[in-house]
Amino acid sequence: MPYSPEQMHELDVLIRFNLESSHFQGIKVHHNANPEVIEAVKRLHAKGLITQVDGGYLTDLGRKAAEHAQILLLILGPAYEKAS
């Protein structure tokens, strides 16, 4: 079963979080952002992956999801093929 457009928008939001920093960094989605992004952030909040309805910080579960999303993006990227 392919990813739905809604899931793709949620993944896109998850890969925006900076996981490299030792300090927690959140995101803020403003009211004039792309409507698909606004709705994706609301869904991620409802699923317990982020702390605020307009962004905020990753929860523990959200951090794991973001890590997996970012690793998947790396694996599927062209640089991974060349490194193998």
Legacy VTK file of the C-alpha trace (Angstrom):
# vtk DataFile Version 3.0
C-alpha trace
ASCII
DATASET POLYDATA
POINTS 84 float
0.000 0.000 0.000
1.569 3.323 -1.023
1.939 6.256 1.331
-1.022 8.616 1.243
-0.457 12.299 0.423
-1.255 13.080 4.066
1.442 10.677 5.289
3.932 12.191 2.854
3.255 15.645 4.304
3.717 14.261 7.816
7.037 12.686 6.823
8.074 15.980 5.263
7.435 17.731 8.574
9.350 15.085 10.541
12.467 15.461 8.397
12.558 19.201 9.177
13.503 18.599 12.810
17.207 18.973 13.575
18.259 15.793 15.351
21.983 16.565 15.257
21.888 19.170 18.005
22.383 18.270 21.646
19.815 20.982 22.436
16.184 20.339 21.706
15.023 22.423 18.767
11.410 22.776 17.832
9.572 24.145 14.836
6.817 26.720 14.519
4.296 26.486 11.707
2.704 29.857 11.068
-0.912 30.407 10.043
0.153 31.455 6.536
2.135 28.244 5.866
1.116 25.766 3.198
-2.288 24.332 4.248
-1.023 20.759 3.784
1.812 21.440 6.229
-0.544 23.013 8.763
-2.814 19.971 8.625
0.134 17.563 8.803
1.394 19.268 11.960
-2.069 19.034 13.502
-2.185 15.309 12.741
1.297 14.743 14.177
0.197 16.516 17.359
-2.975 14.419 17.557
-0.839 11.271 17.175
1.391 12.383 20.045
4.513 12.942 17.949
4.905 16.678 18.612
4.042 18.798 21.623
2.014 21.641 20.100
-0.732 21.870 17.505
1.400 24.411 15.595
4.712 22.590 15.940
6.679 22.655 19.133
9.059 19.877 20.061
9.228 16.194 19.292
7.929 13.822 21.921
9.957 10.663 22.609
7.850 8.797 20.072
8.136 11.710 17.643
11.916 11.687 17.932
11.996 7.999 17.047
9.686 8.621 14.087
11.815 11.567 12.915
14.987 9.489 13.217
13.458 6.740 11.091
12.117 9.232 8.535
15.500 10.929 8.223
17.368 7.622 7.930
14.944 6.451 5.244
15.498 9.687 3.317
19.257 9.164 3.540
19.023 5.548 2.381
16.766 6.414 -0.544
18.921 9.367 -1.601
21.433 9.189 -4.458
24.429 9.665 -2.144
23.702 6.334 -0.427
23.913 4.406 -3.704
27.352 5.850 -4.440
28.595 5.057 -0.939
27.599 1.377 -1.142
LINES 1 85
84 0 1 2 3 4 5 6 7 8 9 10 11 12 13 14 15 16 17 18 19 20 21 22 23 24 25 26 27 28 29 30 31 32 33 34 35 36 37 38 39 40 41 42 43 44 45 46 47 48 49 50 51 52 53 54 55 56 57 58 59 60 61 62 63 64 65 66 67 68 69 70 71 72 73 74 75 76 77 78 79 80 81 82 83
